Amino acid sequence: MATRPTKTTLMTRMEIETMERLTYSVSEVAQLLGISRASAYTHVRTGEIPSISLGGRIVVPRRALEQLLDSVLVDAG
């Protein structure tokens, strides 16, 4: 007999919405950086924007994006 999941085992919608994202889609990264979607995919393809493949999706880890931006800001400063 299967037991019904309790509230303690499921995240509420509010918890999910306030949870910090670990990855972004390439389109989201393009918006965050203020570049075109095509340009973001080009930078992902050349390795300038770090990414990982999960199944059929390409995602950009938040930490890798933050590190990339930090290194660019240090180099420019």
PyMOL Python script that loads the backbone (N, CA, C, O; Angstrom):
from pymol import cmd

cmd.read_pdbstr("""\
ATOM      1  N   MET A   1       0.834  -1.172   0.000  1.00  0.00           N
ATOM      2  CA  MET A   1       0.000   0.000   0.000  1.00  0.00           C
ATOM      3  C   MET A   1       0.890   1.250   0.000  1.00  0.00           C
ATOM      4  O   MET A   1       1.720   1.421   0.893  1.00  0.00           O
ATOM      5  N   ALA A   2       0.718   2.107  -0.987  1.00  0.00           N
ATOM      6  CA  ALA A   2       1.503   3.332  -1.086  1.00  0.00           C
ATOM      7  C   ALA A   2       1.008   4.360  -0.078  1.00  0.00           C
ATOM      8  O   ALA A   2      -0.189   4.514   0.163  1.00  0.00           O
ATOM      9  N   THR A   3       1.974   5.048   0.491  1.00  0.00           N
ATOM     10  CA  THR A   3       1.593   6.104   1.428  1.00  0.00           C
ATOM     11  C   THR A   3       1.582   7.432   0.709  1.00  0.00           C
ATOM     12  O   THR A   3       2.346   7.652  -0.232  1.00  0.00           O
ATOM     13  N   ARG A   4       0.736   8.288   1.145  1.00  0.00           N
ATOM     14  CA  ARG A   4       0.619   9.607   0.547  1.00  0.00           C
ATOM     15  C   ARG A   4       1.731  10.508   1.085  1.00  0.00           C
ATOM     16  O   ARG A   4       1.963  10.531   2.294  1.00  0.00           O
ATOM     17  N   PRO A   5       2.436  11.265   0.200  1.00  0.00           N
ATOM     18  CA  PRO A   5       3.499  12.148   0.673  1.00  0.00           C
ATOM     19  C   PRO A   5       2.933  13.186   1.645  1.00  0.00           C
ATOM     20  O   PRO A   5       1.830  13.701   1.462  1.00  0.00           O
ATOM     21  N   THR A   6       3.702  13.469   2.658  1.00  0.00           N
ATOM     22  CA  THR A   6       3.270  14.480   3.620  1.00  0.00           C
ATOM     23  C   THR A   6       3.861  15.828   3.254  1.00  0.00           C
ATOM     24  O   THR A   6       4.766  15.914   2.424  1.00  0.00           O
ATOM     25  N   LYS A   7       3.349  16.868   3.869  1.00  0.00           N
ATOM     26  CA  LYS A   7       3.838  18.217   3.609  1.00  0.00           C
ATOM     27  C   LYS A   7       5.322  18.344   3.922  1.00  0.00           C
ATOM     28  O   LYS A   7       6.019  19.151   3.307  1.00  0.00           O
ATOM     29  N   THR A   8       5.809  17.555   4.873  1.00  0.00           N
ATOM     30  CA  THR A   8       7.227  17.648   5.238  1.00  0.00           C
ATOM     31  C   THR A   8       8.133  17.079   4.153  1.00  0.00           C
ATOM     32  O   THR A   8       9.322  17.398   4.126  1.00  0.00           O
ATOM     33  N   THR A   9       7.606  16.247   3.257  1.00  0.00           N
ATOM     34  CA  THR A   9       8.439  15.685   2.203  1.00  0.00           C
ATOM     35  C   THR A   9       8.317  16.457   0.893  1.00  0.00           C
ATOM     36  O   THR A   9       9.112  16.241  -0.021  1.00  0.00           O
ATOM     37  N   LEU A  10       7.352  17.337   0.788  1.00  0.00           N
ATOM     38  CA  LEU A  10       7.164  18.111  -0.426  1.00  0.00           C
ATOM     39  C   LEU A  10       7.483  19.576  -0.169  1.00  0.00           C
ATOM     40  O   LEU A  10       7.174  20.111   0.896  1.00  0.00           O
ATOM     41  N   MET A  11       8.101  20.216  -1.147  1.00  0.00           N
ATOM     42  CA  MET A  11       8.350  21.650  -1.028  1.00  0.00           C
ATOM     43  C   MET A  11       7.093  22.388  -1.454  1.00  0.00           C
ATOM     44  O   MET A  11       6.421  21.995  -2.408  1.00  0.00           O
ATOM     45  N   THR A  12       6.788  23.440  -0.752  1.00  0.00           N
ATOM     46  CA  THR A  12       5.644  24.250  -1.152  1.00  0.00           C
ATOM     47  C   THR A  12       6.032  25.096  -2.355  1.00  0.00           C
ATOM     48  O   THR A  12       7.217  25.294  -2.624  1.00  0.00           O
ATOM     49  N   ARG A  13       5.068  25.577  -3.055  1.00  0.00           N
ATOM     50  CA  ARG A  13       5.333  26.422  -4.223  1.00  0.00           C
ATOM     51  C   ARG A  13       6.133  27.659  -3.823  1.00  0.00           C
ATOM     52  O   ARG A  13       7.027  28.081  -4.557  1.00  0.00           O
ATOM     53  N   MET A  14       5.821  28.244  -2.668  1.00  0.00           N
ATOM     54  CA  MET A  14       6.545  29.427  -2.210  1.00  0.00           C
ATOM     55  C   MET A  14       8.014  29.100  -1.947  1.00  0.00           C
ATOM     56  O   MET A  14       8.893  29.898  -2.272  1.00  0.00           O
ATOM     57  N   GLU A  15       8.283  27.941  -1.365  1.00  0.00           N
ATOM     58  CA  GLU A  15       9.665  27.534  -1.117  1.00  0.00           C
ATOM     59  C   GLU A  15      10.428  27.374  -2.428  1.00  0.00           C
ATOM     60  O   GLU A  15      11.589  27.769  -2.530  1.00  0.00           O
ATOM     61  N   ILE A  16       9.781  26.804  -3.411  1.00  0.00           N
ATOM     62  CA  ILE A  16      10.423  26.623  -4.712  1.00  0.00           C
ATOM     63  C   ILE A  16      10.696  27.973  -5.367  1.00  0.00           C
ATOM     64  O   ILE A  16      11.770  28.179  -5.932  1.00  0.00           O
ATOM     65  N   GLU A  17       9.736  28.895  -5.299  1.00  0.00           N
ATOM     66  CA  GLU A  17       9.902  30.201  -5.934  1.00  0.00           C
ATOM     67  C   GLU A  17      10.980  31.045  -5.261  1.00  0.00           C
ATOM     68  O   GLU A  17      11.629  31.855  -5.921  1.00  0.00           O
ATOM     69  N   THR A  18      11.178  30.867  -3.959  1.00  0.00           N
ATOM     70  CA  THR A  18      12.187  31.661  -3.262  1.00  0.00           C
ATOM     71  C   THR A  18      13.543  30.971  -3.213  1.00  0.00           C
ATOM     72  O   THR A  18      14.523  31.559  -2.758  1.00  0.00           O
ATOM     73  N   MET A  19      13.604  29.730  -3.678  1.00  0.00           N
ATOM     74  CA  MET A  19      14.852  28.982  -3.691  1.00  0.00           C
ATOM     75  C   MET A  19      15.806  29.596  -4.715  1.00  0.00           C
ATOM     76  O   MET A  19      15.393  29.976  -5.811  1.00  0.00           O
ATOM     77  N   GLU A  20      17.064  29.687  -4.354  1.00  0.00           N
ATOM     78  CA  GLU A  20      18.063  30.253  -5.249  1.00  0.00           C
ATOM     79  C   GLU A  20      18.357  29.265  -6.382  1.00  0.00           C
ATOM     80  O   GLU A  20      18.609  28.083  -6.147  1.00  0.00           O
ATOM     81  N   ARG A  21      18.321  29.768  -7.590  1.00  0.00           N
ATOM     82  CA  ARG A  21      18.557  28.914  -8.762  1.00  0.00           C
ATOM     83  C   ARG A  21      20.019  28.515  -8.843  1.00  0.00           C
ATOM     84  O   ARG A  21      20.902  29.315  -8.531  1.00  0.00           O
ATOM     85  N   LEU A  22      20.278  27.297  -9.256  1.00  0.00           N
ATOM     86  CA  LEU A  22      21.644  26.821  -9.424  1.00  0.00           C
ATOM     87  C   LEU A  22      22.122  26.961 -10.860  1.00  0.00           C
ATOM     88  O   LEU A  22      23.322  27.072 -11.111  1.00  0.00           O
ATOM     89  N   THR A  23      21.185  26.957 -11.803  1.00  0.00           N
ATOM     90  CA  THR A  23      21.544  27.081 -13.222  1.00  0.00           C
ATOM     91  C   THR A  23      20.575  28.018 -13.928  1.00  0.00           C
ATOM     92  O   THR A  23      19.465  28.274 -13.460  1.00  0.00           O
ATOM     93  N   TYR A  24      21.032  28.519 -15.070  1.00  0.00           N
ATOM     94  CA  TYR A  24      20.213  29.359 -15.932  1.00  0.00           C
ATOM     95  C   TYR A  24      20.235  28.781 -17.339  1.00  0.00           C
ATOM     96  O   TYR A  24      21.207  28.144 -17.745  1.00  0.00           O
ATOM     97  N   SER A  25      19.170  29.005 -18.068  1.00  0.00           N
ATOM     98  CA  SER A  25      19.170  28.623 -19.484  1.00  0.00           C
ATOM     99  C   SER A  25      20.047  29.620 -20.238  1.00  0.00           C
ATOM    100  O   SER A  25      20.348  30.699 -19.729  1.00  0.00           O
ATOM    101  N   VAL A  26      20.449  29.259 -21.433  1.00  0.00           N
ATOM    102  CA  VAL A  26      21.271  30.158 -22.242  1.00  0.00           C
ATOM    103  C   VAL A  26      20.487  31.438 -22.557  1.00  0.00           C
ATOM    104  O   VAL A  26      21.067  32.523 -22.582  1.00  0.00           O
ATOM    105  N   SER A  27      19.192  31.322 -22.794  1.00  0.00           N
ATOM    106  CA  SER A  27      18.364  32.507 -23.053  1.00  0.00           C
ATOM    107  C   SER A  27      18.327  33.432 -21.845  1.00  0.00           C
ATOM    108  O   SER A  27      18.384  34.653 -21.992  1.00  0.00           O
ATOM    109  N   GLU A  28      18.232  32.853 -20.651  1.00  0.00           N
ATOM    110  CA  GLU A  28      18.234  33.675 -19.434  1.00  0.00           C
ATOM    111  C   GLU A  28      19.579  34.376 -19.246  1.00  0.00           C
ATOM    112  O   GLU A  28      19.627  35.537 -18.839  1.00  0.00           O
ATOM    113  N   VAL A  29      20.664  33.671 -19.542  1.00  0.00           N
ATOM    114  CA  VAL A  29      21.998  34.269 -19.437  1.00  0.00           C
ATOM    115  C   VAL A  29      22.124  35.424 -20.424  1.00  0.00           C
ATOM    116  O   VAL A  29      22.700  36.462 -20.096  1.00  0.00           O
ATOM    117  N   ALA A  30      21.591  35.249 -21.624  1.00  0.00           N
ATOM    118  CA  ALA A  30      21.626  36.332 -22.619  1.00  0.00           C
ATOM    119  C   ALA A  30      20.929  37.574 -22.067  1.00  0.00           C
ATOM    120  O   ALA A  30      21.441  38.685 -22.197  1.00  0.00           O
ATOM    121  N   GLN A  31      19.774  37.387 -21.456  1.00  0.00           N
ATOM    122  CA  GLN A  31      19.051  38.524 -20.879  1.00  0.00           C
ATOM    123  C   GLN A  31      19.837  39.148 -19.747  1.00  0.00           C
ATOM    124  O   GLN A  31      19.928  40.372 -19.657  1.00  0.00           O
ATOM    125  N   LEU A  32      20.408  38.322 -18.876  1.00  0.00           N
ATOM    126  CA  LEU A  32      21.176  38.838 -17.740  1.00  0.00           C
ATOM    127  C   LEU A  32      22.389  39.652 -18.201  1.00  0.00           C
ATOM    128  O   LEU A  32      22.731  40.669 -17.596  1.00  0.00           O
ATOM    129  N   LEU A  33      23.030  39.195 -19.273  1.00  0.00           N
ATOM    130  CA  LEU A  33      24.226  39.874 -19.771  1.00  0.00           C
ATOM    131  C   LEU A  33      23.925  40.991 -20.755  1.00  0.00           C
ATOM    132  O   LEU A  33      24.813  41.769 -21.104  1.00  0.00           O
ATOM    133  N   GLY A  34      22.691  41.075 -21.200  1.00  0.00           N
ATOM    134  CA  GLY A  34      22.322  42.112 -22.162  1.00  0.00           C
ATOM    135  C   GLY A  34      22.859  41.852 -23.552  1.00  0.00           C
ATOM    136  O   GLY A  34      23.206  42.785 -24.277  1.00  0.00           O
ATOM    137  N   ILE A  35      22.928  40.574 -23.926  1.00  0.00           N
ATOM    138  CA  ILE A  35      23.390  40.212 -25.264  1.00  0.00           C
ATOM    139  C   ILE A  35      22.293  39.399 -25.941  1.00  0.00           C
ATOM    140  O   ILE A  35      21.340  38.963 -25.296  1.00  0.00           O
ATOM    141  N   SER A  36      22.439  39.202 -27.242  1.00  0.00           N
ATOM    142  CA  SER A  36      21.424  38.435 -27.963  1.00  0.00           C
ATOM    143  C   SER A  36      21.528  36.959 -27.612  1.00  0.00           C
ATOM    144  O   SER A  36      22.566  36.484 -27.151  1.00  0.00           O
ATOM    145  N   ARG A  37      20.442  36.251 -27.838  1.00  0.00           N
ATOM    146  CA  ARG A  37      20.400  34.809 -27.594  1.00  0.00           C
ATOM    147  C   ARG A  37      21.423  34.105 -28.485  1.00  0.00           C
ATOM    148  O   ARG A  37      22.129  33.205 -28.031  1.00  0.00           O
ATOM    149  N   ALA A  38      21.500  34.512 -29.742  1.00  0.00           N
ATOM    150  CA  ALA A  38      22.450  33.907 -30.682  1.00  0.00           C
ATOM    151  C   ALA A  38      23.884  34.121 -30.210  1.00  0.00           C
ATOM    152  O   ALA A  38      24.712  33.214 -30.288  1.00  0.00           O
ATOM    153  N   SER A  39      24.171  35.316 -29.724  1.00  0.00           N
ATOM    154  CA  SER A  39      25.510  35.618 -29.218  1.00  0.00           C
ATOM    155  C   SER A  39      25.828  34.773 -27.990  1.00  0.00           C
ATOM    156  O   SER A  39      26.951  34.290 -27.841  1.00  0.00           O
ATOM    157  N   ALA A  40      24.851  34.596 -27.118  1.00  0.00           N
ATOM    158  CA  ALA A  40      25.064  33.765 -25.926  1.00  0.00           C
ATOM    159  C   ALA A  40      25.387  32.333 -26.336  1.00  0.00           C
ATOM    160  O   ALA A  40      26.299  31.723 -25.779  1.00  0.00           O
ATOM    161  N   TYR A  41      24.647  31.788 -27.305  1.00  0.00           N
ATOM    162  CA  TYR A  41      24.925  30.426 -27.764  1.00  0.00           C
ATOM    163  C   TYR A  41      26.307  30.333 -28.414  1.00  0.00           C
ATOM    164  O   TYR A  41      26.988  29.319 -28.263  1.00  0.00           O
ATOM    165  N   THR A  42      26.727  31.371 -29.133  1.00  0.00           N
ATOM    166  CA  THR A  42      28.070  31.386 -29.718  1.00  0.00           C
ATOM    167  C   THR A  42      29.126  31.340 -28.623  1.00  0.00           C
ATOM    168  O   THR A  42      30.091  30.583 -28.722  1.00  0.00           O
ATOM    169  N   HIS A  43      28.948  32.147 -27.575  1.00  0.00           N
ATOM    170  CA  HIS A  43      29.903  32.175 -26.467  1.00  0.00           C
ATOM    171  C   HIS A  43      29.910  30.863 -25.690  1.00  0.00           C
ATOM    172  O   HIS A  43      30.953  30.454 -25.179  1.00  0.00           O
ATOM    173  N   VAL A  44      28.761  30.203 -25.596  1.00  0.00           N
ATOM    174  CA  VAL A  44      28.697  28.883 -24.964  1.00  0.00           C
ATOM    175  C   VAL A  44      29.458  27.880 -25.829  1.00  0.00           C
ATOM    176  O   VAL A  44      30.240  27.080 -25.314  1.00  0.00           O
ATOM    177  N   ARG A  45      29.231  27.923 -27.134  1.00  0.00           N
ATOM    178  CA  ARG A  45      29.880  26.987 -28.061  1.00  0.00           C
ATOM    179  C   ARG A  45      31.409  27.136 -28.027  1.00  0.00           C
ATOM    180  O   ARG A  45      32.130  26.141 -28.110  1.00  0.00           O
ATOM    181  N   THR A  46      31.906  28.385 -27.904  1.00  0.00           N
ATOM    182  CA  THR A  46      33.357  28.612 -27.884  1.00  0.00           C
ATOM    183  C   THR A  46      33.954  28.419 -26.494  1.00  0.00           C
ATOM    184  O   THR A  46      35.175  28.442 -26.334  1.00  0.00           O
ATOM    185  N   GLY A  47      33.102  28.229 -25.491  1.00  0.00           N
ATOM    186  CA  GLY A  47      33.593  28.017 -24.134  1.00  0.00           C
ATOM    187  C   GLY A  47      33.790  29.291 -23.335  1.00  0.00           C
ATOM    188  O   GLY A  47      34.206  29.235 -22.177  1.00  0.00           O
ATOM    189  N   GLU A  48      33.496  30.445 -23.937  1.00  0.00           N
ATOM    190  CA  GLU A  48      33.646  31.712 -23.216  1.00  0.00           C
ATOM    191  C   GLU A  48      32.638  31.827 -22.078  1.00  0.00           C
ATOM    192  O   GLU A  48      32.931  32.420 -21.040  1.00  0.00           O
ATOM    193  N   ILE A  49      31.455  31.260 -22.275  1.00  0.00           N
ATOM    194  CA  ILE A  49      30.463  31.146 -21.212  1.00  0.00           C
ATOM    195  C   ILE A  49      30.436  29.671 -20.826  1.00  0.00           C
ATOM    196  O   ILE A  49      30.082  28.824 -21.646  1.00  0.00           O
ATOM    197  N   PRO A  50      30.808  29.355 -19.583  1.00  0.00           N
ATOM    198  CA  PRO A  50      30.828  27.955 -19.162  1.00  0.00           C
ATOM    199  C   PRO A  50      29.429  27.366 -19.118  1.00  0.00           C
ATOM    200  O   PRO A  50      28.477  28.032 -18.712  1.00  0.00           O
ATOM    201  N   SER A  51      29.311  26.113 -19.537  1.00  0.00           N
ATOM    202  CA  SER A  51      27.995  25.471 -19.566  1.00  0.00           C
ATOM    203  C   SER A  51      28.140  23.983 -19.354  1.00  0.00           C
ATOM    204  O   SER A  51      29.226  23.414 -19.461  1.00  0.00           O
ATOM    205  N   ILE A  52      26.999  23.363 -19.047  1.00  0.00           N
ATOM    206  CA  ILE A  52      26.944  21.913 -18.946  1.00  0.00           C
ATOM    207  C   ILE A  52      25.696  21.439 -19.675  1.00  0.00           C
ATOM    208  O   ILE A  52      24.718  22.176 -19.795  1.00  0.00           O
ATOM    209  N   SER A  53      25.736  20.208 -20.156  1.00  0.00           N
ATOM    210  CA  SER A  53      24.575  19.601 -20.801  1.00  0.00           C
ATOM    211  C   SER A  53      23.896  18.670 -19.822  1.00  0.00           C
ATOM    212  O   SER A  53      24.533  17.809 -19.215  1.00  0.00           O
ATOM    213  N   LEU A  54      22.615  18.851 -19.677  1.00  0.00           N
ATOM    214  CA  LEU A  54      21.802  17.972 -18.836  1.00  0.00           C
ATOM    215  C   LEU A  54      20.709  17.409 -19.725  1.00  0.00           C
ATOM    216  O   LEU A  54      19.755  18.104 -20.074  1.00  0.00           O
ATOM    217  N   GLY A  55      20.857  16.156 -20.084  1.00  0.00           N
ATOM    218  CA  GLY A  55      19.921  15.593 -21.043  1.00  0.00           C
ATOM    219  C   GLY A  55      20.117  16.313 -22.364  1.00  0.00           C
ATOM    220  O   GLY A  55      21.224  16.331 -22.902  1.00  0.00           O
ATOM    221  N   GLY A  56      19.071  16.899 -22.886  1.00  0.00           N
ATOM    222  CA  GLY A  56      19.169  17.658 -24.122  1.00  0.00           C
ATOM    223  C   GLY A  56      19.285  19.162 -23.909  1.00  0.00           C
ATOM    224  O   GLY A  56      19.298  19.931 -24.870  1.00  0.00           O
ATOM    225  N   ARG A  57      19.371  19.578 -22.644  1.00  0.00           N
ATOM    226  CA  ARG A  57      19.428  21.011 -22.334  1.00  0.00           C
ATOM    227  C   ARG A  57      20.839  21.467 -22.048  1.00  0.00           C
ATOM    228  O   ARG A  57      21.643  20.731 -21.475  1.00  0.00           O
ATOM    229  N   ILE A  58      21.135  22.701 -22.457  1.00  0.00           N
ATOM    230  CA  ILE A  58      22.389  23.347 -22.112  1.00  0.00           C
ATOM    231  C   ILE A  58      22.058  24.357 -21.025  1.00  0.00           C
ATOM    232  O   ILE A  58      21.197  25.218 -21.205  1.00  0.00           O
ATOM    233  N   VAL A  59      22.747  24.247 -19.896  1.00  0.00           N
ATOM    234  CA  VAL A  59      22.518  25.194 -18.812  1.00  0.00           C
ATOM    235  C   VAL A  59      23.849  25.783 -18.367  1.00  0.00           C
ATOM    236  O   VAL A  59      24.912  25.190 -18.547  1.00  0.00           O
ATOM    237  N   VAL A  60      23.752  26.973 -17.778  1.00  0.00           N
ATOM    238  CA  VAL A  60      24.931  27.675 -17.285  1.00  0.00           C
ATOM    239  C   VAL A  60      24.847  27.700 -15.765  1.00  0.00           C
ATOM    240  O   VAL A  60      23.911  28.273 -15.208  1.00  0.00           O
ATOM    241  N   PRO A  61      25.815  27.085 -15.087  1.00  0.00           N
ATOM    242  CA  PRO A  61      25.802  27.121 -13.629  1.00  0.00           C
ATOM    243  C   PRO A  61      25.952  28.554 -13.115  1.00  0.00           C
ATOM    244  O   PRO A  61      26.782  29.317 -13.609  1.00  0.00           O
ATOM    245  N   ARG A  62      25.146  28.905 -12.130  1.00  0.00           N
ATOM    246  CA  ARG A  62      25.170  30.255 -11.572  1.00  0.00           C
ATOM    247  C   ARG A  62      26.571  30.617 -11.067  1.00  0.00           C
ATOM    248  O   ARG A  62      27.071  31.710 -11.337  1.00  0.00           O
ATOM    249  N   ARG A  63      27.196  29.697 -10.337  1.00  0.00           N
ATOM    250  CA  ARG A  63      28.527  29.980  -9.786  1.00  0.00           C
ATOM    251  C   ARG A  63      29.562  30.236 -10.876  1.00  0.00           C
ATOM    252  O   ARG A  63      30.405  31.122 -10.739  1.00  0.00           O
ATOM    253  N   ALA A  64      29.499  29.470 -11.947  1.00  0.00           N
ATOM    254  CA  ALA A  64      30.450  29.652 -13.050  1.00  0.00           C
ATOM    255  C   ALA A  64      30.241  31.007 -13.712  1.00  0.00           C
ATOM    256  O   ALA A  64      31.208  31.668 -14.090  1.00  0.00           O
ATOM    257  N   LEU A  65      28.987  31.423 -13.853  1.00  0.00           N
ATOM    258  CA  LEU A  65      28.692  32.734 -14.434  1.00  0.00           C
ATOM    259  C   LEU A  65      29.197  33.842 -13.517  1.00  0.00           C
ATOM    260  O   LEU A  65      29.776  34.822 -13.987  1.00  0.00           O
ATOM    261  N   GLU A  66      28.982  33.691 -12.214  1.00  0.00           N
ATOM    262  CA  GLU A  66      29.475  34.690 -11.253  1.00  0.00           C
ATOM    263  C   GLU A  66      30.996  34.784 -11.302  1.00  0.00           C
ATOM    264  O   GLU A  66      31.547  35.884 -11.270  1.00  0.00           O
ATOM    265  N   GLN A  67      31.684  33.640 -11.379  1.00  0.00           N
ATOM    266  CA  GLN A  67      33.144  33.631 -11.453  1.00  0.00           C
ATOM    267  C   GLN A  67      33.637  34.277 -12.734  1.00  0.00           C
ATOM    268  O   GLN A  67      34.634  34.999 -12.728  1.00  0.00           O
ATOM    269  N   LEU A  68      32.942  34.019 -13.832  1.00  0.00           N
ATOM    270  CA  LEU A  68      33.299  34.633 -15.107  1.00  0.00           C
ATOM    271  C   LEU A  68      33.198  36.148 -14.999  1.00  0.00           C
ATOM    272  O   LEU A  68      34.112  36.865 -15.408  1.00  0.00           O
ATOM    273  N   LEU A  69      32.101  36.631 -14.457  1.00  0.00           N
ATOM    274  CA  LEU A  69      31.912  38.076 -14.331  1.00  0.00           C
ATOM    275  C   LEU A  69      32.913  38.687 -13.358  1.00  0.00           C
ATOM    276  O   LEU A  69      33.417  39.785 -13.597  1.00  0.00           O
ATOM    277  N   ASP A  70      33.206  37.988 -12.265  1.00  0.00           N
ATOM    278  CA  ASP A  70      34.210  38.478 -11.315  1.00  0.00           C
ATOM    279  C   ASP A  70      35.581  38.610 -11.973  1.00  0.00           C
ATOM    280  O   ASP A  70      36.286  39.593 -11.745  1.00  0.00           O
ATOM    281  N   SER A  71      35.960  37.628 -12.787  1.00  0.00           N
ATOM    282  CA  SER A  71      37.270  37.677 -13.442  1.00  0.00           C
ATOM    283  C   SER A  71      37.333  38.799 -14.473  1.00  0.00           C
ATOM    284  O   SER A  71      38.376  39.430 -14.646  1.00  0.00           O
ATOM    285  N   VAL A  72      36.231  39.044 -15.147  1.00  0.00           N
ATOM    286  CA  VAL A  72      36.198  40.131 -16.134  1.00  0.00           C
ATOM    287  C   VAL A  72      36.311  41.479 -15.420  1.00  0.00           C
ATOM    288  O   VAL A  72      37.016  42.376 -15.881  1.00  0.00           O
ATOM    289  N   LEU A  73      35.617  41.610 -14.301  1.00  0.00           N
ATOM    290  CA  LEU A  73      35.669  42.868 -13.559  1.00  0.00           C
ATOM    291  C   LEU A  73      37.044  43.115 -12.958  1.00  0.00           C
ATOM    292  O   LEU A  73      37.487  44.262 -12.902  1.00  0.00           O
ATOM    293  N   VAL A  74      37.736  42.065 -12.506  1.00  0.00           N
ATOM    294  CA  VAL A  74      39.085  42.203 -11.959  1.00  0.00           C
ATOM    295  C   VAL A  74      40.048  42.604 -13.061  1.00  0.00           C
ATOM    296  O   VAL A  74      40.894  43.475 -12.860  1.00  0.00           O
ATOM    297  N   ASP A  75      39.927  41.972 -14.234  1.00  0.00           N
ATOM    298  CA  ASP A  75      40.788  42.288 -15.364  1.00  0.00           C
ATOM    299  C   ASP A  75      40.572  43.712 -15.854  1.00  0.00           C
ATOM    300  O   ASP A  75      41.522  44.370 -16.278  1.00  0.00           O
ATOM    301  N   ALA A  76      39.330  44.199 -15.801  1.00  0.00           N
ATOM    302  CA  ALA A  76      39.021  45.545 -16.283  1.00  0.00           C
ATOM    303  C   ALA A  76      39.424  46.609 -15.276  1.00  0.00           C
ATOM    304  O   ALA A  76      39.646  47.759 -15.654  1.00  0.00           O
ATOM    305  N   GLY A  77      39.524  46.250 -14.007  1.00  0.00           N
ATOM    306  CA  GLY A  77      39.796  47.207 -12.943  1.00  0.00           C
ATOM    307  C   GLY A  77      41.223  47.434 -12.757  1.00  0.00           C
ATOM    308  O   GLY A  77      41.616  48.219 -11.894  1.00  0.00           O
TER     309      GLY A  77
END
""", "prot")
cmd.dss("prot")
cmd.show_as("cartoon", "prot")
cmd.util.cbc("prot")
cmd.orient("prot")
